[in-house]
Amino acid sequence: MNSNRKTTSRIRGTTPNIEMTARRLRREMTPAEKILWEALRGRKLAGLKFRAQHPVAPFILDFYCPARKLVVELDGGIHAQQAEYDSAREQQLNDFNYRVIRFRNEEVMKDLPSVLKRILDASNTLPTDPSLSPPRIGGPGGHQDIGAP
């Protein structure tokens, strides 16, 4: 048995296969995903932490901000042929209290600043989950954020 494997419960019902696929997708991002990830990673967008290729239930989210329960999905050409699937998937994510915003790959490639502004606007309209904020240290009156940009 691999000692690096998690022994805790899985994220909203994921399976080892879904988690393995998510790891592979992180290594094999599309050009648009790479561009957006570079702009989001390391809390570059307003200090928000995003995860790339995050598994949830049977799905793998392109990008996810846990503090705002915000899902950012990029759509390539295949999505025109699977509108019904995407709609059902989005409804299930909404049932988890996640908000999903979608962008076409071309939008990311041609107008990244506009995409980032729309992500930031969407994140500002969502309630913050304080349990997912960066940890704080220090005594009374001496709190300091860890992991802030």
C-alpha positions in Angstrom: 0.0 0.0 0.0 1.2 3.5 -0.9 1.9 5.4 2.3 1.1 8.7 0.6 -2.5 7.8 0.1 -5.2 9.6 2.1 -6.9 7.5 4.7 -9.6 10.1 5.5 -13.0 10.4 4.0 -13.1 11.6 0.4 -14.3 15.0 -0.9 -18.0 14.8 -1.4 -17.9 11.2 -2.5 -15.0 11.1 -4.9 -13.3 7.9 -5.7 -9.6 7.0 -6.0 -10.1 6.9 -9.8 -11.5 10.5 -9.8 -8.6 11.7 -7.7 -6.1 10.0 -9.9 -7.7 11.6 -13.0 -7.7 15.0 -11.3 -3.9 14.7 -10.7 -3.4 13.7 -14.4 -5.5 16.7 -15.5 -3.4 19.0 -13.4 -0.3 17.8 -15.3 -2.1 18.0 -18.7 -3.9 21.3 -18.6 -5.1 22.9 -21.8 -3.4 26.1 -23.0 -6.4 28.2 -21.7 -6.3 26.4 -18.3 -2.6 27.0 -18.0 -3.1 30.7 -18.7 -5.9 31.1 -16.2 -4.1 28.9 -13.6 -1.0 31.1 -13.8 -3.2 34.2 -13.0 -5.1 32.5 -10.1 -2.4 30.4 -8.4 -0.6 31.6 -5.3 -3.5 33.9 -4.3 -2.7 36.3 -7.1 -6.3 37.3 -7.6 -7.2 39.5 -4.6 -5.6 37.0 -2.2 -8.2 34.3 -3.0 -7.0 30.7 -2.9 -7.9 28.6 -5.9 -7.4 24.9 -6.5 -6.9 23.5 -10.0 -8.7 20.3 -11.2 -10.4 19.8 -7.8 -12.4 16.6 -7.4 -16.0 16.8 -6.1 -18.3 13.7 -6.2 -18.0 12.3 -9.7 -16.8 15.7 -11.1 -13.5 17.4 -11.5 -13.8 21.2 -11.3 -11.5 23.2 -13.5 -10.8 25.8 -10.7 -12.3 26.1 -7.2 -12.2 28.8 -4.6 -13.2 27.1 -1.3 -13.6 30.2 0.7 -16.2 31.5 -1.7 -17.5 28.2 -2.9 -16.9 29.5 -6.4 -16.3 27.1 -9.3 -14.7 28.4 -12.5 -15.2 26.2 -15.5 -13.6 26.6 -18.9 -15.5 25.4 -21.9 -13.9 24.1 -25.1 -15.6 23.0 -28.2 -17.0 19.8 -26.7 -19.3 21.7 -24.4 -21.5 22.8 -27.3 -22.4 19.1 -27.7 -23.0 18.4 -24.0 -25.2 21.2 -22.8 -27.6 18.9 -21.1 -24.8 17.2 -19.1 -23.3 20.5 -18.2 -26.6 21.8 -17.0 -27.2 18.7 -14.8 -23.7 18.9 -13.5 -24.1 22.6 -12.6 -27.4 21.8 -10.8 -25.7 19.2 -8.7 -22.9 21.6 -7.8 -25.5 24.2 -6.9 -27.1 21.6 -4.6 -23.7 21.6 -2.8 -24.1 25.4 -2.5 -21.4 26.0 -5.1 -21.7 28.8 -7.6 -20.5 28.0 -11.1 -19.3 30.5 -13.6 -18.2 29.5 -17.1 -15.9 31.0 -19.7 -15.1 29.9 -23.2 -11.4 29.0 -23.8 -11.3 31.8 -26.3 -12.3 34.4 -23.7 -9.3 33.4 -21.5 -6.9 33.4 -24.5 -8.1 36.7 -25.9 -9.2 38.8 -22.9 -7.8 37.5 -19.7 -8.2 40.8 -17.8 -12.0 40.7 -18.4 -12.2 37.1 -17.3 -10.3 37.8 -14.1 -12.6 40.8 -13.4 -15.7 38.7 -13.8 -14.2 36.0 -11.5 -13.4 38.7 -8.9 -16.9 40.2 -9.2 -18.5 36.8 -8.8 -16.3 36.1 -5.7 -17.4 39.4 -4.1 -21.1 38.5 -4.4 -20.7 35.3 -2.5 -20.6 34.9 1.3 -17.2 34.1 2.7 -16.9 30.8 4.6 -14.8 31.9 7.7 -13.8 28.3 8.4 -11.9 28.3 5.1 -10.0 31.6 5.7 -6.2 31.5 6.3 -5.3 30.6 9.9 -4.5 33.4 12.3 -1.8 33.5 14.9 -0.9 35.8 17.7 -2.4 36.8 21.1 -5.2 39.2 21.8 -4.9 42.2 19.6 -1.9 40.7 17.9 -3.6 38.6 15.2 -1.7 38.1 11.9 -2.9 36.4 8.8 -0.8 33.5 7.6 -0.8 33.0 3.9 -2.0 36.5 3.0 -0.5 37.9 -0.2 
